[in-house]
Amino acid sequence: MKRMLISSMTLVMVAGLPSFGQRKATIENVREIPFSSVPNFLKLPSGEYLGEAVAVATNSRGHIFVFHRSANTRLFEFDQAGNFLKEIGSGYYGFEFSHSVRVDKDDNIWTVDEGTNMITKFSPDGKVLMVLGSRPPAVLGAQAYPVGPNQPAQKYIFCRPTDVGWDPQGNIFVSDGYCNNRVVKYDKNGRFLAQAGSEKPGSALGEFNLPHALQVDGQGNVWVADRTNNRYQVLDNDLKPIREITNLGTGWTMCISAGPHQYAFFSNSNPNGNMPGTWDNTGEIYKAELDGTMLGRFGRPGKTAPGFQVVHMMDCRNPNEIIVGEIESWRVQKLILQPSSANAASKTTGGRQ
C-alpha cells in the first residue's frame, strides 16, 4: 500500500514558528525497522575522550572519521573494527568549531568548520589539498553571529557553514548555513558557479532558514535539511527547487547511501537541551527510497544506548549499517538494521513541486 507524504501544515505556519521549535512528524502508519546498537565500538587511546560527536563519515575501506568538539576541535580516524589509527589536522588553523565531515569518491576527507567559516579538503593521508572560505582575523574576536544585519553573501566567504557534498562530475556544494541561508555550487576546482537562497532567511521553495545539512544523489540532485523551516528541500543540479518534504518533523540532518541503489535517511532529532515535550515526539530516523517511497523508521530519544541524544550527523554508506554521531551523549553508535518480512511501504516525498 502506498501513500503520499503530504504535510497538513502550510508554509505560513512553518515561517511563524519560533526558531527553536521542534516539529513532530505528521507522517502516519510508518512501520518500525528493528535494529541493534553497538554503542562503544570505537576504541580510543588511553586518556583520550570524544567530545560532542557532531560529525561522522566512512571511506571506501570502512574507516570511520569522527569530527568532534572537545577542548579543541579534533578529527580522529578509526579502522573498520573501531581501532584508533590517527588524528588528522592536529593544531590546524581551519579547526575551531566542527560541524560536518564527509568523504568523497576518491576517499578525500572534507571538513566543514562553523567556527572558522572554512571547508578543507584533506587527502586520504591527511595532506591539505583545497581550502574554501576564510577564517575571520583573530583581532576581530569571536562572534557567534555577525553584529547587526547580515552582510550580502559573497562568493567565497561563508558565515557558519554546515555541510558539503559533490555531484558525479565533481562539482562542490556547500550549505551556508547559520547566517547566510543559502546553498552554493562550485566547480571541482573551487570556482563559484551558482547559489540558491541569500543572507535573508525565507520559506518559499528555493529559500532557506538555516540549511543544516546537505547531500547530493547519483543524479546530481541536491537534498537540503532546511532546519528552521521544518522541512527538507530537493534541488536540481542548477539549484532550482524540485520539491519539499514537510512531514518528517524538523530537518536536522540527512544521509544518502552510496548505491548503486540509493536510499535516503532523515533524522528528526530531539533538540539541544532536551526542551519540555521533545522526548515524546522526536528522535526517530526515517529510511526512504529516492522516489519518495517510505520504507520505515527506527529509534527513540534516550540518554543511554540504543536511545539517541541529538543525532547531528549520520553515515549510511552501507544502508543496513548506520553510524550516528550524537551531540549531547558525546558518543558514536553503530546501528545494525535488521531485515523485515514486511513489504508494506508508503509514498514519502510529498509537498509542493
C-alpha positions in Angstrom: 0.0 0.0 0.0 1.4 3.4 -1.0 0.7 6.8 0.4 1.9 10.3 -0.4 3.9 12.2 2.2 1.8 15.4 2.3 2.0 17.8 5.1 -1.1 19.3 6.7 0.9 22.4 7.7 1.3 25.4 5.4 4.4 27.4 4.8 2.9 30.3 6.6 2.6 28.2 9.7 6.2 27.0 9.3 7.5 30.5 9.0 5.6 31.6 12.1 7.2 29.0 14.4 9.9 30.2 16.8 13.4 29.4 15.7 13.9 26.9 18.5 10.7 25.0 17.7 10.9 21.2 17.2 8.3 19.8 14.9 6.6 16.5 15.4 6.5 14.4 12.3 3.0 14.1 10.8 3.5 11.1 8.6 1.4 8.2 9.7 1.5 4.4 9.6 5.2 4.1 9.1 6.5 0.6 10.0 9.2 0.2 12.6 12.5 -1.2 11.4 14.1 -3.4 14.0 17.7 -2.7 14.8 20.5 -3.4 17.2 23.0 -0.9 18.6 26.8 -1.2 19.0 27.4 1.9 21.2 31.1 1.5 22.2 32.7 0.1 19.1 35.3 2.9 18.8 38.5 2.2 20.8 40.2 5.4 21.9 43.7 5.6 23.1 44.2 5.7 26.9 43.4 9.1 28.3 41.5 10.2 25.1 37.8 11.0 25.1 35.3 12.1 22.5 33.7 15.5 22.9 30.5 16.4 21.1 30.4 13.9 18.2 28.8 16.3 15.7 30.1 14.6 12.5 30.9 11.1 11.3 31.8 9.6 7.9 33.4 6.5 6.4 35.7 5.9 3.5 35.7 3.0 0.9 37.8 0.9 3.3 35.3 1.2 6.1 37.5 3.6 8.1 35.5 5.9 10.4 36.1 9.6 10.8 34.8 11.5 13.8 35.0 15.3 13.8 34.3 16.3 17.3 34.2 19.3 19.7 36.5 18.8 22.7 38.9 21.2 24.4 39.9 21.7 20.8 38.1 20.6 17.6 39.7 17.3 16.5 39.4 14.9 13.7 40.0 11.2 14.5 40.3 8.2 12.1 39.5 4.6 13.2 39.7 1.4 11.2 36.7 -0.7 10.3 36.9 -2.5 13.6 36.9 0.7 15.5 40.6 0.7 16.4 42.2 4.2 16.6 44.5 4.9 13.7 45.5 8.6 13.9 44.5 12.2 14.4 44.3 14.4 11.3 44.9 18.1 11.4 46.1 18.5 15.0 46.6 22.2 15.6 45.2 23.1 12.1 44.3 26.7 11.7 41.0 25.7 10.0 39.7 23.9 13.1 37.7 25.8 15.7 34.1 24.6 16.0 33.4 21.4 13.9 30.1 20.8 12.1 30.5 18.2 9.4 32.9 15.7 7.9 32.3 13.9 4.5 34.4 11.6 2.4 34.3 11.9 -1.4 34.5 9.1 -4.0 38.3 9.3 -4.0 38.5 8.9 -0.2 39.5 12.6 0.3 38.3 13.9 3.6 36.4 17.2 3.8 35.7 19.1 7.0 33.2 21.9 7.5 34.1 24.2 10.4 31.4 26.5 11.6 33.9 28.5 13.8 36.5 29.3 11.1 34.0 29.5 8.2 36.2 27.1 6.3 35.8 23.9 4.3 39.0 21.9 3.9 39.8 19.0 1.6 42.3 16.6 3.0 44.0 13.8 1.0 43.4 10.2 2.4 46.7 10.5 4.3 45.9 13.9 5.8 47.5 16.5 3.5 45.6 19.7 2.8 44.5 19.8 -0.9 42.0 22.7 -1.0 40.5 25.3 1.2 37.2 27.1 0.6 36.3 30.1 2.7 38.4 32.3 5.0 38.9 32.4 8.8 38.0 35.7 10.3 41.1 37.5 11.7 41.7 36.8 15.3 41.9 40.5 16.1 38.2 40.8 15.4 37.5 38.4 18.3 35.0 35.5 18.4 31.5 36.2 17.1 28.7 33.7 17.0 26.7 35.8 14.6 27.5 39.0 12.7 26.9 42.2 14.5 23.8 43.9 13.0 22.2 42.8 9.8 23.9 40.1 7.8 26.2 41.4 5.1 25.4 40.4 1.5 26.5 36.9 0.9 29.8 36.7 -1.0 31.0 34.1 -3.5 34.0 32.8 -1.4 33.2 33.9 2.1 31.0 31.7 4.4 29.0 32.5 7.5 28.8 29.5 9.8 28.7 26.8 7.0 27.2 23.5 7.9 27.9 20.8 5.2 29.5 19.8 1.9 28.7 17.4 -1.0 29.6 16.6 -4.6 27.8 15.5 -7.8 29.1 12.8 -10.1 31.0 15.4 -12.1 32.9 16.6 -9.0 31.1 19.9 -8.6 31.1 21.0 -4.9 28.0 22.1 -3.0 28.1 23.9 0.4 25.2 24.6 2.7 26.0 28.1 4.2 24.5 28.0 6.9 23.5 29.7 10.1 23.5 33.2 8.9 23.7 33.1 5.1 20.8 30.8 4.5 21.9 29.6 1.1 23.4 26.7 -0.9 26.4 27.4 -3.1 27.7 25.5 -6.1 31.4 25.5 -7.1 33.2 23.5 -9.8 35.7 20.8 -8.9 38.5 23.4 -8.7 36.5 25.6 -6.3 35.3 28.2 -8.7 31.9 29.8 -7.9 29.1 28.7 -10.2 25.7 29.5 -8.6 23.8 29.9 -5.4 20.2 29.4 -4.1 18.9 31.4 -1.1 20.6 34.5 0.3 21.7 36.1 3.6 18.0 36.7 4.4 16.0 33.7 5.6 13.0 32.7 3.6 10.3 30.0 3.4 9.5 29.8 -0.3 10.8 27.0 -2.4 14.4 27.6 -3.1 14.8 29.7 0.0 16.2 28.5 3.4 16.1 29.3 7.1 19.2 27.5 8.4 20.2 24.9 5.8 21.7 22.5 8.4 22.9 19.5 6.2 23.3 18.7 2.5 23.7 15.6 0.3 23.9 15.1 -3.4 22.4 11.9 -5.0 23.7 10.0 -8.0 21.5 12.0 -10.4 23.1 15.2 -9.2 20.1 16.4 -7.2 20.8 18.3 -4.0 19.0 17.4 -0.8 19.0 20.0 1.9 17.9 19.8 5.6 16.1 23.2 5.9 16.0 23.0 9.7 14.2 26.1 10.9 11.7 25.7 8.2 11.0 22.2 9.5 11.4 20.6 6.1 13.8 19.1 3.5 14.1 20.5 0.0 15.3 18.8 -3.1 17.0 21.0 -5.8 18.2 20.1 -9.2 21.9 20.4 -10.2 21.4 24.0 -11.1 20.0 24.7 -7.6 16.4 25.1 -8.9 13.8 23.7 -6.5 12.1 20.4 -7.3 10.0 19.6 -4.2 9.9 19.9 -0.4 9.3 17.3 2.3 7.3 18.8 5.1 6.0 16.0 7.3 9.2 14.4 8.7 9.5 16.8 11.6 12.4 19.1 11.8 15.2 18.7 9.2 18.3 18.2 11.4 20.4 16.0 9.1 20.1 13.5 6.3 22.2 10.9 4.5 22.1 9.3 1.1 23.7 5.8 0.7 26.4 5.1 -1.8 24.5 3.0 -4.2 24.2 1.8 -6.9 20.7 1.6 -5.3 20.5 4.7 -3.1 18.4 5.3 0.0 17.7 8.5 1.9 17.8 8.7 5.7 16.3 11.6 7.6 16.8 12.5 11.3 14.1 14.2 13.3 16.4 14.6 16.2 15.5 15.9 19.7 17.0 19.4 20.0 19.9 20.6 22.1 18.9 21.0 25.7 16.0 18.4 25.6 13.3 21.0 25.9 10.0 20.0 27.6 7.9 17.7 25.5 10.6 16.9 22.9 11.2 13.4 24.2 7.6 12.4 23.4 7.6 13.4 19.7 11.1 13.4 18.3 14.3 11.4 18.0 13.4 8.9 15.2 15.2 8.3 11.9 13.4 7.6 8.6 14.5 5.5 5.7 13.1 6.1 2.2 13.7 5.5 -1.5 14.8 8.5 -3.5 11.5 8.3 -5.4 9.6 9.0 -2.2 8.6 5.5 -1.0 8.9 5.4 2.8 10.5 2.2 4.0 10.3 2.6 7.7 11.6 4.4 10.8 13.7 3.5 13.8 15.0 4.9 17.1 13.8 6.9 20.0 15.4 9.7 22.2 17.3 8.5 25.3 20.4 9.2 27.3 21.6 5.6 27.1 22.0 3.4 24.0 20.1 2.5 21.9 18.4 5.8 22.5 19.6 8.9 20.7 20.8 12.2 22.1 20.6 14.7 19.3 21.7 12.8 16.1 23.6 15.6 14.4 25.0 13.5 11.6 24.7 10.1 10.0 26.9 7.9 7.8 24.9 5.4 5.6 27.5 4.2 3.1 26.1 0.8 4.0 22.3 1.3 4.2 22.0 -1.5 6.7 24.7 -0.2 9.0 24.1 3.4 10.1 26.7 5.2 12.1 25.3 8.2 14.1 27.1 11.0 15.9 25.4 12.5 18.9 26.0 15.9 20.5 24.7 15.5 24.0 25.7 12.0 24.8 29.2 12.6 23.3 29.2 9.3 21.6 29.1 7.4 18.3 26.8 4.4 17.8 26.7 1.8 15.0 23.1 0.8 14.2 22.5 -2.5 12.5 19.2 -2.6 10.7 17.5 -6.0 10.8 15.7 -7.5 7.8 12.0 -7.4 8.0 9.4 -9.5 6.2 7.1 -6.5 6.0 6.6 -5.5 2.4 4.3 -2.5 3.0 5.7 0.8 2.0 4.5 4.4 2.0 5.0 7.2 -0.5 7.0 9.8 1.2 8.3 12.8 -0.7 5.2 15.0 -0.9 4.7 18.7 -0.6 4.8 21.3 -3.3 6.6 20.7 -6.5 
